[in-house]
Amino acid sequence: MTYLWVYEGTLDETGTVLTLDCEGPDFEKAGRTARYQDIITIKDENTRNFSSRTQNPDGTWKPVMSSDYNRISAV
């Protein structure tokens, strides 16, 4: 892909949710753009969640994916 994704982010008041907003190619309608959000949430000391969603024409958000990351012992 040759598109450069430029993000603007905000951190919530708890310091545990980083929301990254951007606009990029609409994967459902060629030649158009769509709004996207990537959200990183710190659940606890060892767990993070990364999720992504796209905005529908009516303003609602459609989840694209979500993944939890867990720290494991190196021993």
CHARMM internal coordinates of N, CA and C (Angstrom, degrees):
IC EDIT
DIST 1 N 1 CA 1.4429
DIST 1 CA 1 C 1.5195
ANGL 1 N 1 CA 1 C 108.44
DIST 1 C 2 N 1.3097
ANGL 1 CA 1 C 2 N 116.07
DIHE 1 N 1 CA 1 C 2 N 138.85
DIST 2 N 2 CA 1.4516
ANGL 1 C 2 N 2 CA 121.31
DIHE 1 CA 1 C 2 N 2 CA -179.02
DIST 2 CA 2 C 1.5226
ANGL 2 N 2 CA 2 C 112.66
DIHE 1 C 2 N 2 CA 2 C -101.12
DIST 2 C 3 N 1.3148
ANGL 2 CA 2 C 3 N 118.45
DIHE 2 N 2 CA 2 C 3 N 2.06
DIST 3 N 3 CA 1.4588
ANGL 2 C 3 N 3 CA 122.32
DIHE 2 CA 2 C 3 N 3 CA -178.16
DIST 3 CA 3 C 1.5216
ANGL 3 N 3 CA 3 C 110.98
DIHE 2 C 3 N 3 CA 3 C -81.50
DIST 3 C 4 N 1.3327
ANGL 3 CA 3 C 4 N 116.84
DIHE 3 N 3 CA 3 C 4 N 132.08
DIST 4 N 4 CA 1.4611
ANGL 3 C 4 N 4 CA 121.77
DIHE 3 CA 3 C 4 N 4 CA 177.21
DIST 4 CA 4 C 1.5230
ANGL 4 N 4 CA 4 C 108.83
DIHE 3 C 4 N 4 CA 4 C -92.52
DIST 4 C 5 N 1.3204
ANGL 4 CA 4 C 5 N 116.98
DIHE 4 N 4 CA 4 C 5 N 115.87
DIST 5 N 5 CA 1.4591
ANGL 4 C 5 N 5 CA 122.54
DIHE 4 CA 4 C 5 N 5 CA -179.90
DIST 5 CA 5 C 1.5268
ANGL 5 N 5 CA 5 C 108.66
DIHE 4 C 5 N 5 CA 5 C -85.35
DIST 5 C 6 N 1.3338
ANGL 5 CA 5 C 6 N 116.49
DIHE 5 N 5 CA 5 C 6 N 118.94
DIST 6 N 6 CA 1.4630
ANGL 5 C 6 N 6 CA 121.84
DIHE 5 CA 5 C 6 N 6 CA -179.70
DIST 6 CA 6 C 1.5241
ANGL 6 N 6 CA 6 C 107.78
DIHE 5 C 6 N 6 CA 6 C -109.36
DIST 6 C 7 N 1.3250
ANGL 6 CA 6 C 7 N 115.93
DIHE 6 N 6 CA 6 C 7 N 119.96
DIST 7 N 7 CA 1.4632
ANGL 6 C 7 N 7 CA 121.95
DIHE 6 CA 6 C 7 N 7 CA -175.85
DIST 7 CA 7 C 1.5195
ANGL 7 N 7 CA 7 C 111.90
DIHE 6 C 7 N 7 CA 7 C -102.65
DIST 7 C 8 N 1.3211
ANGL 7 CA 7 C 8 N 115.63
DIHE 7 N 7 CA 7 C 8 N 146.43
DIST 8 N 8 CA 1.4566
ANGL 7 C 8 N 8 CA 123.51
DIHE 7 CA 7 C 8 N 8 CA 166.94
DIST 8 CA 8 C 1.5134
ANGL 8 N 8 CA 8 C 105.88
DIHE 7 C 8 N 8 CA 8 C -122.02
DIST 8 C 9 N 1.3339
ANGL 8 CA 8 C 9 N 117.16
DIHE 8 N 8 CA 8 C 9 N 133.64
DIST 9 N 9 CA 1.4530
ANGL 8 C 9 N 9 CA 119.36
DIHE 8 CA 8 C 9 N 9 CA -174.08
DIST 9 CA 9 C 1.5053
ANGL 9 N 9 CA 9 C 114.21
DIHE 8 C 9 N 9 CA 9 C -124.54
DIST 9 C 10 N 1.3277
ANGL 9 CA 9 C 10 N 114.29
DIHE 9 N 9 CA 9 C 10 N 156.01
DIST 10 N 10 CA 1.4588
ANGL 9 C 10 N 10 CA 121.65
DIHE 9 CA 9 C 10 N 10 CA 174.12
DIST 10 CA 10 C 1.5242
ANGL 10 N 10 CA 10 C 108.38
DIHE 9 C 10 N 10 CA 10 C -135.17
DIST 10 C 11 N 1.3281
ANGL 10 CA 10 C 11 N 114.47
DIHE 10 N 10 CA 10 C 11 N 144.36
DIST 11 N 11 CA 1.4581
ANGL 10 C 11 N 11 CA 121.68
DIHE 10 CA 10 C 11 N 11 CA 177.00
DIST 11 CA 11 C 1.5225
ANGL 11 N 11 CA 11 C 107.53
DIHE 10 C 11 N 11 CA 11 C -108.79
DIST 11 C 12 N 1.3311
ANGL 11 CA 11 C 12 N 116.92
DIHE 11 N 11 CA 11 C 12 N 131.69
DIST 12 N 12 CA 1.4662
ANGL 11 C 12 N 12 CA 118.67
DIHE 11 CA 11 C 12 N 12 CA -178.38
DIST 12 CA 12 C 1.5257
ANGL 12 N 12 CA 12 C 110.85
DIHE 11 C 12 N 12 CA 12 C -70.16
DIST 12 C 13 N 1.3372
ANGL 12 CA 12 C 13 N 115.41
DIHE 12 N 12 CA 12 C 13 N 171.81
DIST 13 N 13 CA 1.4622
ANGL 12 C 13 N 13 CA 120.95
DIHE 12 CA 12 C 13 N 13 CA -174.75
DIST 13 CA 13 C 1.5319
ANGL 13 N 13 CA 13 C 113.31
DIHE 12 C 13 N 13 CA 13 C -65.06
DIST 13 C 14 N 1.3380
ANGL 13 CA 13 C 14 N 117.84
DIHE 13 N 13 CA 13 C 14 N -21.81
DIST 14 N 14 CA 1.4678
ANGL 13 C 14 N 14 CA 120.13
DIHE 13 CA 13 C 14 N 14 CA 178.65
DIST 14 CA 14 C 1.5273
ANGL 14 N 14 CA 14 C 112.09
DIHE 13 C 14 N 14 CA 14 C -83.61
DIST 14 C 15 N 1.3345
ANGL 14 CA 14 C 15 N 116.25
DIHE 14 N 14 CA 14 C 15 N -14.44
DIST 15 N 15 CA 1.4610
ANGL 14 C 15 N 15 CA 120.10
DIHE 14 CA 14 C 15 N 15 CA -178.25
DIST 15 CA 15 C 1.5160
ANGL 15 N 15 CA 15 C 113.33
DIHE 14 C 15 N 15 CA 15 C 77.19
DIST 15 C 16 N 1.3334
ANGL 15 CA 15 C 16 N 117.37
DIHE 15 N 15 CA 15 C 16 N 15.40
DIST 16 N 16 CA 1.4688
ANGL 15 C 16 N 16 CA 119.98
DIHE 15 CA 15 C 16 N 16 CA -176.97
DIST 16 CA 16 C 1.5267
ANGL 16 N 16 CA 16 C 114.14
DIHE 15 C 16 N 16 CA 16 C -115.11
DIST 16 C 17 N 1.3386
ANGL 16 CA 16 C 17 N 118.56
DIHE 16 N 16 CA 16 C 17 N -7.50
DIST 17 N 17 CA 1.4657
ANGL 16 C 17 N 17 CA 120.91
DIHE 16 CA 16 C 17 N 17 CA -178.85
DIST 17 CA 17 C 1.5270
ANGL 17 N 17 CA 17 C 109.29
DIHE 16 C 17 N 17 CA 17 C -126.96
DIST 17 C 18 N 1.3379
ANGL 17 CA 17 C 18 N 115.58
DIHE 17 N 17 CA 17 C 18 N 114.81
DIST 18 N 18 CA 1.4565
ANGL 17 C 18 N 18 CA 122.12
DIHE 17 CA 17 C 18 N 18 CA 176.72
DIST 18 CA 18 C 1.5227
ANGL 18 N 18 CA 18 C 107.72
DIHE 17 C 18 N 18 CA 18 C -104.11
DIST 18 C 19 N 1.3381
ANGL 18 CA 18 C 19 N 116.74
DIHE 18 N 18 CA 18 C 19 N 118.19
DIST 19 N 19 CA 1.4581
ANGL 18 C 19 N 19 CA 121.90
DIHE 18 CA 18 C 19 N 19 CA 179.11
DIST 19 CA 19 C 1.5191
ANGL 19 N 19 CA 19 C 108.51
DIHE 18 C 19 N 19 CA 19 C -107.89
DIST 19 C 20 N 1.3303
ANGL 19 CA 19 C 20 N 115.81
DIHE 19 N 19 CA 19 C 20 N 122.68
DIST 20 N 20 CA 1.4536
ANGL 19 C 20 N 20 CA 122.75
DIHE 19 CA 19 C 20 N 20 CA -178.66
DIST 20 CA 20 C 1.5258
ANGL 20 N 20 CA 20 C 108.64
DIHE 19 C 20 N 20 CA 20 C -110.14
DIST 20 C 21 N 1.3237
ANGL 20 CA 20 C 21 N 116.54
DIHE 20 N 20 CA 20 C 21 N 118.71
DIST 21 N 21 CA 1.4656
ANGL 20 C 21 N 21 CA 122.35
DIHE 20 CA 20 C 21 N 21 CA -179.90
DIST 21 CA 21 C 1.5193
ANGL 21 N 21 CA 21 C 110.36
DIHE 20 C 21 N 21 CA 21 C -102.41
DIST 21 C 22 N 1.3400
ANGL 21 CA 21 C 22 N 116.27
DIHE 21 N 21 CA 21 C 22 N 143.53
DIST 22 N 22 CA 1.4561
ANGL 21 C 22 N 22 CA 120.32
DIHE 21 CA 21 C 22 N 22 CA 175.61
DIST 22 CA 22 C 1.5214
ANGL 22 N 22 CA 22 C 109.61
DIHE 21 C 22 N 22 CA 22 C -157.87
DIST 22 C 23 N 1.3135
ANGL 22 CA 22 C 23 N 115.00
DIHE 22 N 22 CA 22 C 23 N 169.78
DIST 23 N 23 CA 1.4546
ANGL 22 C 23 N 23 CA 121.94
DIHE 22 CA 22 C 23 N 23 CA 174.18
DIST 23 CA 23 C 1.5135
ANGL 23 N 23 CA 23 C 107.10
DIHE 22 C 23 N 23 CA 23 C -125.33
DIST 23 C 24 N 1.3230
ANGL 23 CA 23 C 24 N 115.37
DIHE 23 N 23 CA 23 C 24 N 138.88
DIST 24 N 24 CA 1.4532
ANGL 23 C 24 N 24 CA 119.36
DIHE 23 CA 23 C 24 N 24 CA -177.66
DIST 24 CA 24 C 1.5070
ANGL 24 N 24 CA 24 C 110.98
DIHE 23 C 24 N 24 CA 24 C -154.96
DIST 24 C 25 N 1.3260
ANGL 24 CA 24 C 25 N 116.72
DIHE 24 N 24 CA 24 C 25 N -175.49
DIST 25 N 25 CA 1.4586
ANGL 24 C 25 N 25 CA 120.70
DIHE 24 CA 24 C 25 N 25 CA -178.86
DIST 25 CA 25 C 1.5307
ANGL 25 N 25 CA 25 C 111.35
DIHE 24 C 25 N 25 CA 25 C -58.36
DIST 25 C 26 N 1.3172
ANGL 25 CA 25 C 26 N 115.54
DIHE 25 N 25 CA 25 C 26 N 136.73
DIST 26 N 26 CA 1.4638
ANGL 25 C 26 N 26 CA 121.18
DIHE 25 CA 25 C 26 N 26 CA 176.06
DIST 26 CA 26 C 1.5264
ANGL 26 N 26 CA 26 C 107.25
DIHE 25 C 26 N 26 CA 26 C -78.66
DIST 26 C 27 N 1.3146
ANGL 26 CA 26 C 27 N 116.97
DIHE 26 N 26 CA 26 C 27 N 118.34
DIST 27 N 27 CA 1.4592
ANGL 26 C 27 N 27 CA 120.50
DIHE 26 CA 26 C 27 N 27 CA -175.72
DIST 27 CA 27 C 1.5233
ANGL 27 N 27 CA 27 C 112.77
DIHE 26 C 27 N 27 CA 27 C -79.77
DIST 27 C 28 N 1.3411
ANGL 27 CA 27 C 28 N 117.43
DIHE 27 N 27 CA 27 C 28 N -6.07
DIST 28 N 28 CA 1.4632
ANGL 27 C 28 N 28 CA 120.76
DIHE 27 CA 27 C 28 N 28 CA 177.65
DIST 28 CA 28 C 1.5235
ANGL 28 N 28 CA 28 C 112.17
DIHE 27 C 28 N 28 CA 28 C -102.75
DIST 28 C 29 N 1.3511
ANGL 28 CA 28 C 29 N 117.73
DIHE 28 N 28 CA 28 C 29 N -24.33
DIST 29 N 29 CA 1.4608
ANGL 28 C 29 N 29 CA 121.36
DIHE 28 CA 28 C 29 N 29 CA -179.14
DIST 29 CA 29 C 1.5237
ANGL 29 N 29 CA 29 C 109.11
DIHE 28 C 29 N 29 CA 29 C -132.81
DIST 29 C 30 N 1.3077
ANGL 29 CA 29 C 30 N 115.95
DIHE 29 N 29 CA 29 C 30 N 103.89
DIST 30 N 30 CA 1.4679
ANGL 29 C 30 N 30 CA 121.44
DIHE 29 CA 29 C 30 N 30 CA -178.00
DIST 30 CA 30 C 1.5193
ANGL 30 N 30 CA 30 C 110.84
DIHE 29 C 30 N 30 CA 30 C -58.15
DIST 30 C 31 N 1.3358
ANGL 30 CA 30 C 31 N 115.36
DIHE 30 N 30 CA 30 C 31 N 141.49
DIST 31 N 31 CA 1.4474
ANGL 30 C 31 N 31 CA 121.14
DIHE 30 CA 30 C 31 N 31 CA 177.53
DIST 31 CA 31 C 1.5223
ANGL 31 N 31 CA 31 C 114.60
DIHE 30 C 31 N 31 CA 31 C 86.35
DIST 31 C 32 N 1.3188
ANGL 31 CA 31 C 32 N 117.54
DIHE 31 N 31 CA 31 C 32 N -3.49
DIST 32 N 32 CA 1.4561
ANGL 31 C 32 N 32 CA 121.36
DIHE 31 CA 31 C 32 N 32 CA 178.88
DIST 32 CA 32 C 1.5249
ANGL 32 N 32 CA 32 C 109.58
DIHE 31 C 32 N 32 CA 32 C -113.82
DIST 32 C 33 N 1.3293
ANGL 32 CA 32 C 33 N 115.50
DIHE 32 N 32 CA 32 C 33 N 167.23
DIST 33 N 33 CA 1.4549
ANGL 32 C 33 N 33 CA 120.11
DIHE 32 CA 32 C 33 N 33 CA 174.40
DIST 33 CA 33 C 1.5236
ANGL 33 N 33 CA 33 C 109.47
DIHE 32 C 33 N 33 CA 33 C -114.07
DIST 33 C 34 N 1.3204
ANGL 33 CA 33 C 34 N 115.10
DIHE 33 N 33 CA 33 C 34 N 162.91
DIST 34 N 34 CA 1.4640
ANGL 33 C 34 N 34 CA 121.70
DIHE 33 CA 33 C 34 N 34 CA 179.37
DIST 34 CA 34 C 1.5206
ANGL 34 N 34 CA 34 C 108.43
DIHE 33 C 34 N 34 CA 34 C -141.28
DIST 34 C 35 N 1.3210
ANGL 34 CA 34 C 35 N 115.93
DIHE 34 N 34 CA 34 C 35 N 160.20
DIST 35 N 35 CA 1.4684
ANGL 34 C 35 N 35 CA 121.53
DIHE 34 CA 34 C 35 N 35 CA 176.07
DIST 35 CA 35 C 1.5203
ANGL 35 N 35 CA 35 C 108.66
DIHE 34 C 35 N 35 CA 35 C -91.42
DIST 35 C 36 N 1.3292
ANGL 35 CA 35 C 36 N 115.75
DIHE 35 N 35 CA 35 C 36 N 141.58
DIST 36 N 36 CA 1.4569
ANGL 35 C 36 N 36 CA 122.55
DIHE 35 CA 35 C 36 N 36 CA 179.65
DIST 36 CA 36 C 1.5235
ANGL 36 N 36 CA 36 C 109.76
DIHE 35 C 36 N 36 CA 36 C -132.54
DIST 36 C 37 N 1.3201
ANGL 36 CA 36 C 37 N 116.05
DIHE 36 N 36 CA 36 C 37 N 155.76
DIST 37 N 37 CA 1.4608
ANGL 36 C 37 N 37 CA 122.38
DIHE 36 CA 36 C 37 N 37 CA 171.91
DIST 37 CA 37 C 1.5162
ANGL 37 N 37 CA 37 C 109.12
DIHE 36 C 37 N 37 CA 37 C -135.28
DIST 37 C 38 N 1.3168
ANGL 37 CA 37 C 38 N 115.79
DIHE 37 N 37 CA 37 C 38 N 134.23
DIST 38 N 38 CA 1.4581
ANGL 37 C 38 N 38 CA 122.83
DIHE 37 CA 37 C 38 N 38 CA 167.80
DIST 38 CA 38 C 1.5199
ANGL 38 N 38 CA 38 C 105.45
DIHE 37 C 38 N 38 CA 38 C -110.38
DIST 38 C 39 N 1.3261
ANGL 38 CA 38 C 39 N 116.76
DIHE 38 N 38 CA 38 C 39 N 130.90
DIST 39 N 39 CA 1.4654
ANGL 38 C 39 N 39 CA 121.19
DIHE 38 CA 38 C 39 N 39 CA -175.38
DIST 39 CA 39 C 1.5234
ANGL 39 N 39 CA 39 C 108.95
DIHE 38 C 39 N 39 CA 39 C -125.15
DIST 39 C 40 N 1.3314
ANGL 39 CA 39 C 40 N 115.70
DIHE 39 N 39 CA 39 C 40 N 124.23
DIST 40 N 40 CA 1.4608
ANGL 39 C 40 N 40 CA 122.10
DIHE 39 CA 39 C 40 N 40 CA 177.50
DIST 40 CA 40 C 1.5210
ANGL 40 N 40 CA 40 C 107.35
DIHE 39 C 40 N 40 CA 40 C -110.65
DIST 40 C 41 N 1.3394
ANGL 40 CA 40 C 41 N 115.65
DIHE 40 N 40 CA 40 C 41 N 122.86
DIST 41 N 41 CA 1.4616
ANGL 40 C 41 N 41 CA 121.26
DIHE 40 CA 40 C 41 N 41 CA -177.19
DIST 41 CA 41 C 1.5251
ANGL 41 N 41 CA 41 C 109.58
DIHE 40 C 41 N 41 CA 41 C -120.67
DIST 41 C 42 N 1.3317
ANGL 41 CA 41 C 42 N 116.34
DIHE 41 N 41 CA 41 C 42 N 127.70
DIST 42 N 42 CA 1.4620
ANGL 41 C 42 N 42 CA 121.17
DIHE 41 CA 41 C 42 N 42 CA 173.38
DIST 42 CA 42 C 1.5199
ANGL 42 N 42 CA 42 C 106.73
DIHE 41 C 42 N 42 CA 42 C -86.88
DIST 42 C 43 N 1.3324
ANGL 42 CA 42 C 43 N 116.68
DIHE 42 N 42 CA 42 C 43 N 111.27
DIST 43 N 43 CA 1.4619
ANGL 42 C 43 N 43 CA 120.77
DIHE 42 CA 42 C 43 N 43 CA -178.51
DIST 43 CA 43 C 1.5293
ANGL 43 N 43 CA 43 C 111.88
DIHE 42 C 43 N 43 CA 43 C -83.80
DIST 43 C 44 N 1.3195
ANGL 43 CA 43 C 44 N 116.21
DIHE 43 N 43 CA 43 C 44 N -41.39
DIST 44 N 44 CA 1.4641
ANGL 43 C 44 N 44 CA 122.07
DIHE 43 CA 43 C 44 N 44 CA 175.59
DIST 44 CA 44 C 1.5230
ANGL 44 N 44 CA 44 C 107.49
DIHE 43 C 44 N 44 CA 44 C -161.61
DIST 44 C 45 N 1.3202
ANGL 44 CA 44 C 45 N 116.53
DIHE 44 N 44 CA 44 C 45 N -171.84
DIST 45 N 45 CA 1.4617
ANGL 44 C 45 N 45 CA 121.36
DIHE 44 CA 44 C 45 N 45 CA -175.63
DIST 45 CA 45 C 1.5279
ANGL 45 N 45 CA 45 C 113.11
DIHE 44 C 45 N 45 CA 45 C -56.50
DIST 45 C 46 N 1.3239
ANGL 45 CA 45 C 46 N 117.23
DIHE 45 N 45 CA 45 C 46 N -29.44
DIST 46 N 46 CA 1.4594
ANGL 45 C 46 N 46 CA 121.09
DIHE 45 CA 45 C 46 N 46 CA -174.27
DIST 46 CA 46 C 1.5208
ANGL 46 N 46 CA 46 C 115.08
DIHE 45 C 46 N 46 CA 46 C -116.88
DIST 46 C 47 N 1.3152
ANGL 46 CA 46 C 47 N 118.44
DIHE 46 N 46 CA 46 C 47 N 1.75
DIST 47 N 47 CA 1.4584
ANGL 46 C 47 N 47 CA 120.28
DIHE 46 CA 46 C 47 N 47 CA -174.06
DIST 47 CA 47 C 1.5265
ANGL 47 N 47 CA 47 C 111.49
DIHE 46 C 47 N 47 CA 47 C -130.69
DIST 47 C 48 N 1.3292
ANGL 47 CA 47 C 48 N 114.80
DIHE 47 N 47 CA 47 C 48 N 132.35
DIST 48 N 48 CA 1.4622
ANGL 47 C 48 N 48 CA 122.55
DIHE 47 CA 47 C 48 N 48 CA 175.04
DIST 48 CA 48 C 1.5215
ANGL 48 N 48 CA 48 C 107.82
DIHE 47 C 48 N 48 CA 48 C -127.03
DIST 48 C 49 N 1.3354
ANGL 48 CA 48 C 49 N 115.51
DIHE 48 N 48 CA 48 C 49 N 152.46
DIST 49 N 49 CA 1.4590
ANGL 48 C 49 N 49 CA 120.60
DIHE 48 CA 48 C 49 N 49 CA 173.92
DIST 49 CA 49 C 1.5204
ANGL 49 N 49 CA 49 C 107.78
DIHE 48 C 49 N 49 CA 49 C -123.15
DIST 49 C 50 N 1.3246
ANGL 49 CA 49 C 50 N 115.69
DIHE 49 N 49 CA 49 C 50 N 136.30
DIST 50 N 50 CA 1.4608
ANGL 49 C 50 N 50 CA 122.15
DIHE 49 CA 49 C 50 N 50 CA 173.23
DIST 50 CA 50 C 1.5104
ANGL 50 N 50 CA 50 C 107.32
DIHE 49 C 50 N 50 CA 50 C -118.80
DIST 50 C 51 N 1.3250
ANGL 50 CA 50 C 51 N 116.97
DIHE 50 N 50 CA 50 C 51 N 124.10
DIST 51 N 51 CA 1.4602
ANGL 50 C 51 N 51 CA 120.24
DIHE 50 CA 50 C 51 N 51 CA 178.14
DIST 51 CA 51 C 1.5219
ANGL 51 N 51 CA 51 C 109.45
DIHE 50 C 51 N 51 CA 51 C -133.13
DIST 51 C 52 N 1.3140
ANGL 51 CA 51 C 52 N 115.07
DIHE 51 N 51 CA 51 C 52 N 157.56
DIST 52 N 52 CA 1.4490
ANGL 51 C 52 N 52 CA 121.80
DIHE 51 CA 51 C 52 N 52 CA -179.06
DIST 52 CA 52 C 1.5159
ANGL 52 N 52 CA 52 C 108.38
DIHE 51 C 52 N 52 CA 52 C -136.73
DIST 52 C 53 N 1.3427
ANGL 52 CA 52 C 53 N 116.00
DIHE 52 N 52 CA 52 C 53 N 144.17
DIST 53 N 53 CA 1.4606
ANGL 52 C 53 N 53 CA 119.95
DIHE 52 CA 52 C 53 N 53 CA 178.59
DIST 53 CA 53 C 1.5190
ANGL 53 N 53 CA 53 C 109.39
DIHE 52 C 53 N 53 CA 53 C -149.15
DIST 53 C 54 N 1.3294
ANGL 53 CA 53 C 54 N 115.42
DIHE 53 N 53 CA 53 C 54 N 160.83
DIST 54 N 54 CA 1.4560
ANGL 53 C 54 N 54 CA 122.16
DIHE 53 CA 53 C 54 N 54 CA 178.82
DIST 54 CA 54 C 1.5212
ANGL 54 N 54 CA 54 C 109.12
DIHE 53 C 54 N 54 CA 54 C -125.36
DIST 54 C 55 N 1.3236
ANGL 54 CA 54 C 55 N 115.86
DIHE 54 N 54 CA 54 C 55 N 149.26
DIST 55 N 55 CA 1.4619
ANGL 54 C 55 N 55 CA 119.48
DIHE 54 CA 54 C 55 N 55 CA -176.72
DIST 55 CA 55 C 1.5282
ANGL 55 N 55 CA 55 C 110.42
DIHE 54 C 55 N 55 CA 55 C -90.35
DIST 55 C 56 N 1.3321
ANGL 55 CA 55 C 56 N 114.73
DIHE 55 N 55 CA 55 C 56 N 130.57
DIST 56 N 56 CA 1.4607
ANGL 55 C 56 N 56 CA 121.87
DIHE 55 CA 55 C 56 N 56 CA 176.40
DIST 56 CA 56 C 1.5266
ANGL 56 N 56 CA 56 C 109.95
DIHE 55 C 56 N 56 CA 56 C -75.89
DIST 56 C 57 N 1.3424
ANGL 56 CA 56 C 57 N 117.55
DIHE 56 N 56 CA 56 C 57 N 161.05
DIST 57 N 57 CA 1.4748
ANGL 56 C 57 N 57 CA 120.19
DIHE 56 CA 56 C 57 N 57 CA 177.97
DIST 57 CA 57 C 1.5300
ANGL 57 N 57 CA 57 C 113.63
DIHE 56 C 57 N 57 CA 57 C -56.37
DIST 57 C 58 N 1.3426
ANGL 57 CA 57 C 58 N 117.87
DIHE 57 N 57 CA 57 C 58 N -28.17
DIST 58 N 58 CA 1.4715
ANGL 57 C 58 N 58 CA 120.57
DIHE 57 CA 57 C 58 N 58 CA -179.08
DIST 58 CA 58 C 1.5325
ANGL 58 N 58 CA 58 C 112.53
DIHE 57 C 58 N 58 CA 58 C -84.19
DIST 58 C 59 N 1.3417
ANGL 58 CA 58 C 59 N 117.24
DIHE 58 N 58 CA 58 C 59 N 2.34
DIST 59 N 59 CA 1.4644
ANGL 58 C 59 N 59 CA 121.15
DIHE 58 CA 58 C 59 N 59 CA 177.38
DIST 59 CA 59 C 1.5158
ANGL 59 N 59 CA 59 C 114.67
DIHE 58 C 59 N 59 CA 59 C 95.37
DIST 59 C 60 N 1.3218
ANGL 59 CA 59 C 60 N 118.33
DIHE 59 N 59 CA 59 C 60 N -12.55
DIST 60 N 60 CA 1.4636
ANGL 59 C 60 N 60 CA 121.01
DIHE 59 CA 59 C 60 N 60 CA 176.85
DIST 60 CA 60 C 1.5259
ANGL 60 N 60 CA 60 C 108.97
DIHE 59 C 60 N 60 CA 60 C -76.25
DIST 60 C 61 N 1.3372
ANGL 60 CA 60 C 61 N 115.52
DIHE 60 N 60 CA 60 C 61 N 163.58
DIST 61 N 61 CA 1.4594
ANGL 60 C 61 N 61 CA 120.46
DIHE 60 CA 60 C 61 N 61 CA -178.01
DIST 61 CA 61 C 1.5264
ANGL 61 N 61 CA 61 C 110.43
DIHE 60 C 61 N 61 CA 61 C -108.88
DIST 61 C 62 N 1.3347
ANGL 61 CA 61 C 62 N 116.27
DIHE 61 N 61 CA 61 C 62 N 137.94
DIST 62 N 62 CA 1.4667
ANGL 61 C 62 N 62 CA 122.67
DIHE 61 CA 61 C 62 N 62 CA 178.57
DIST 62 CA 62 C 1.5284
ANGL 62 N 62 CA 62 C 108.29
DIHE 61 C 62 N 62 CA 62 C -110.93
DIST 62 C 63 N 1.3409
ANGL 62 CA 62 C 63 N 117.18
DIHE 62 N 62 CA 62 C 63 N 119.77
DIST 63 N 63 CA 1.4691
ANGL 62 C 63 N 63 CA 119.60
DIHE 62 CA 62 C 63 N 63 CA 177.58
DIST 63 CA 63 C 1.5284
ANGL 63 N 63 CA 63 C 111.21
DIHE 62 C 63 N 63 CA 63 C -62.03
DIST 63 C 64 N 1.3270
ANGL 63 CA 63 C 64 N 115.01
DIHE 63 N 63 CA 63 C 64 N 140.65
DIST 64 N 64 CA 1.4583
ANGL 63 C 64 N 64 CA 121.04
DIHE 63 CA 63 C 64 N 64 CA 177.00
DIST 64 CA 64 C 1.5268
ANGL 64 N 64 CA 64 C 109.92
DIHE 63 C 64 N 64 CA 64 C -105.99
DIST 64 C 65 N 1.3353
ANGL 64 CA 64 C 65 N 116.12
DIHE 64 N 64 CA 64 C 65 N -45.42
DIST 65 N 65 CA 1.4651
ANGL 64 C 65 N 65 CA 120.52
DIHE 64 CA 64 C 65 N 65 CA 179.53
DIST 65 CA 65 C 1.5178
ANGL 65 N 65 CA 65 C 110.14
DIHE 64 C 65 N 65 CA 65 C -163.18
DIST 65 C 66 N 1.3268
ANGL 65 CA 65 C 66 N 115.76
DIHE 65 N 65 CA 65 C 66 N 162.58
DIST 66 N 66 CA 1.4596
ANGL 65 C 66 N 66 CA 122.43
DIHE 65 CA 65 C 66 N 66 CA 175.48
DIST 66 CA 66 C 1.5204
ANGL 66 N 66 CA 66 C 108.20
DIHE 65 C 66 N 66 CA 66 C -151.84
DIST 66 C 67 N 1.3318
ANGL 66 CA 66 C 67 N 115.53
DIHE 66 N 66 CA 66 C 67 N 138.70
DIST 67 N 67 CA 1.4556
ANGL 66 C 67 N 67 CA 119.69
DIHE 66 CA 66 C 67 N 67 CA -178.76
DIST 67 CA 67 C 1.5259
ANGL 67 N 67 CA 67 C 109.38
DIHE 66 C 67 N 67 CA 67 C -145.18
DIST 67 C 68 N 1.3353
ANGL 67 CA 67 C 68 N 116.40
DIHE 67 N 67 CA 67 C 68 N 134.32
DIST 68 N 68 CA 1.4616
ANGL 67 C 68 N 68 CA 121.42
DIHE 67 CA 67 C 68 N 68 CA 174.70
DIST 68 CA 68 C 1.5182
ANGL 68 N 68 CA 68 C 109.40
DIHE 67 C 68 N 68 CA 68 C -96.44
DIST 68 C 69 N 1.3201
ANGL 68 CA 68 C 69 N 115.23
DIHE 68 N 68 CA 68 C 69 N 140.75
DIST 69 N 69 CA 1.4659
ANGL 68 C 69 N 69 CA 122.21
DIHE 68 CA 68 C 69 N 69 CA 177.30
DIST 69 CA 69 C 1.5162
ANGL 69 N 69 CA 69 C 107.78
DIHE 68 C 69 N 69 CA 69 C -117.56
DIST 69 C 70 N 1.3341
ANGL 69 CA 69 C 70 N 116.16
DIHE 69 N 69 CA 69 C 70 N 127.52
DIST 70 N 70 CA 1.4566
ANGL 69 C 70 N 70 CA 121.74
DIHE 69 CA 69 C 70 N 70 CA -177.72
DIST 70 CA 70 C 1.5269
ANGL 70 N 70 CA 70 C 110.23
DIHE 69 C 70 N 70 CA 70 C -120.13
DIST 70 C 71 N 1.3278
ANGL 70 CA 70 C 71 N 115.54
DIHE 70 N 70 CA 70 C 71 N 129.66
DIST 71 N 71 CA 1.4584
ANGL 70 C 71 N 71 CA 121.09
DIHE 70 CA 70 C 71 N 71 CA 175.36
DIST 71 CA 71 C 1.5375
ANGL 71 N 71 CA 71 C 108.45
DIHE 70 C 71 N 71 CA 71 C -73.94
DIST 71 C 72 N 1.3194
ANGL 71 CA 71 C 72 N 115.52
DIHE 71 N 71 CA 71 C 72 N 134.91
DIST 72 N 72 CA 1.4599
ANGL 71 C 72 N 72 CA 119.45
DIHE 71 CA 71 C 72 N 72 CA 176.92
DIST 72 CA 72 C 1.5151
ANGL 72 N 72 CA 72 C 109.40
DIHE 71 C 72 N 72 CA 72 C -121.36
DIST 72 C 73 N 1.3040
ANGL 72 CA 72 C 73 N 116.53
DIHE 72 N 72 CA 72 C 73 N 157.38
DIST 73 N 73 CA 1.4427
ANGL 72 C 73 N 73 CA 121.55
DIHE 72 CA 72 C 73 N 73 CA -179.47
DIST 73 CA 73 C 1.5251
ANGL 73 N 73 CA 73 C 110.28
DIHE 72 C 73 N 73 CA 73 C -67.98
DIST 73 C 74 N 1.3225
ANGL 73 CA 73 C 74 N 115.96
DIHE 73 N 73 CA 73 C 74 N 138.98
DIST 74 N 74 CA 1.4643
ANGL 73 C 74 N 74 CA 120.54
DIHE 73 CA 73 C 74 N 74 CA 179.01
DIST 74 CA 74 C 1.5304
ANGL 74 N 74 CA 74 C 111.56
DIHE 73 C 74 N 74 CA 74 C -82.31
DIST 74 C 75 N 1.3072
ANGL 74 CA 74 C 75 N 116.55
DIHE 74 N 74 CA 74 C 75 N -5.67
DIST 75 N 75 CA 1.4686
ANGL 74 C 75 N 75 CA 120.32
DIHE 74 CA 74 C 75 N 75 CA -177.74
DIST 75 CA 75 C 1.4938
ANGL 75 N 75 CA 75 C 111.31
DIHE 74 C 75 N 75 CA 75 C -88.39
END
COOR INIT
IC SEED 1 N 1 CA 1 C
IC BUILD
